[in-house]
């Protein structure tokens, strides 16, 4: 990573930054509510200029992780997702959560956040 111009700051949570100064999270294991296998399975690959590709966390994995963590920033992020009306695949969310109950909780929370 460092050889490609990425930087890691040694303060706080030690975030990584791209060569252009964009903060990124690098996942090397499971995150709250989402297994590493689910992260890989539901990730997306995007083209980055002419330098290759980058694998990014899928929307559904991000939503489950943020719903599970329940920090203030996560609630704000989920509200933004709800208000943006992104194309959410609820079957993917259910496959990540392992059942209808948590999936319905996430769906109801997003419906509520979309109205606030």
C-alpha positions in Angstrom: 0.0 0.0 0.0 2.7 2.5 1.0 4.6 1.8 -2.3 1.5 2.9 -4.2 1.3 6.3 -2.4 -1.1 5.4 0.4 -0.4 6.9 3.8 -1.3 5.8 7.3 -1.4 8.4 10.0 -0.4 7.3 13.5 -3.0 9.3 15.4 -6.5 8.3 16.5 -7.7 5.2 14.7 -4.8 5.4 12.3 -6.8 5.9 9.1 -5.4 5.3 5.7 -5.4 8.0 3.0 -5.2 7.6 -0.8 -2.5 9.4 -2.8 -5.2 12.1 -3.4 -5.9 12.5 0.3 -9.2 10.6 0.5 -9.7 8.7 3.8 -10.4 5.0 3.3 -11.0 2.0 5.5 -9.2 -1.2 4.7 -11.0 -4.4 5.8 -8.9 -7.4 6.6 -11.5 -9.2 8.6 -15.1 -9.2 9.6 -16.9 -6.0 10.6 -19.8 -5.7 13.1 -22.7 -7.8 11.7 -20.9 -8.8 8.5 -18.6 -11.7 8.0 -15.5 -11.3 5.9 -16.9 -13.8 3.4 -20.0 -11.6 3.0 -17.8 -8.5 2.6 -16.0 -10.2 -0.3 -19.1 -11.8 -1.9 -21.0 -8.5 -1.9 -18.2 -6.1 -2.7 -18.1 -4.2 -6.0 -15.1 -3.6 -8.2 -14.6 -0.1 -9.7 -12.1 1.2 -12.2 -9.8 3.8 -10.8 -8.6 6.0 -13.7 -6.1 4.1 -15.8 -4.4 2.6 -12.7 -6.5 -0.5 -12.4 -9.4 -1.5 -10.1 -10.4 -1.2 -6.5 -12.7 -3.5 -4.6 -15.2 -1.5 -2.5 -17.7 -2.5 0.2 -21.1 -3.2 -1.1 -24.0 -0.9 -0.1 -25.9 -3.7 1.7 -22.8 -4.8 3.8 -22.2 -1.1 4.7 -25.9 -0.8 5.8 -25.8 -3.9 8.0 -22.5 -2.8 9.6 -23.7 0.7 10.3 -27.0 -0.6 11.7 -25.1 -3.0 14.0 -22.6 -0.4 15.2 -25.3 2.3 16.0 -22.9 5.2 16.4 -24.1 8.8 15.8 -22.2 8.9 12.5 -23.8 5.6 11.5 -27.3 7.0 12.1 -26.4 10.0 10.0 -25.0 7.8 7.2 -28.1 5.6 7.2 -30.3 8.7 7.1 -28.3 9.9 4.0 -28.7 6.4 2.4 -32.5 6.5 3.1 -33.0 10.0 1.7 -30.9 9.2 -1.4 -33.2 6.3 -2.2 -30.5 4.1 -3.5 -31.3 0.7 -5.0 -31.0 -1.6 -2.0 -31.2 -5.4 -2.5 -33.0 -6.6 0.5 -32.3 -10.2 -0.4 -28.6 -9.5 0.0 -29.2 -7.8 3.4 -31.2 -10.8 4.5 -28.4 -13.2 3.4 -25.9 -11.1 5.4 -28.1 -10.9 8.5 -29.2 -14.5 8.3 -32.9 -13.8 8.8 -36.0 -11.8 8.3 -36.1 -10.2 11.8 -32.9 -8.1 11.5 -33.6 -7.3 7.9 -37.1 -5.9 8.8 -35.5 -3.9 11.6 -33.1 -2.3 9.2 -35.9 -1.7 6.6 -38.1 0.0 9.2 -35.3 2.2 10.5 -34.5 3.3 7.0 -38.2 4.1 6.3 -38.2 6.2 9.5 -35.0 8.0 8.8 -36.2 8.8 5.3 -39.0 10.8 6.9 -36.9 12.7 9.4 
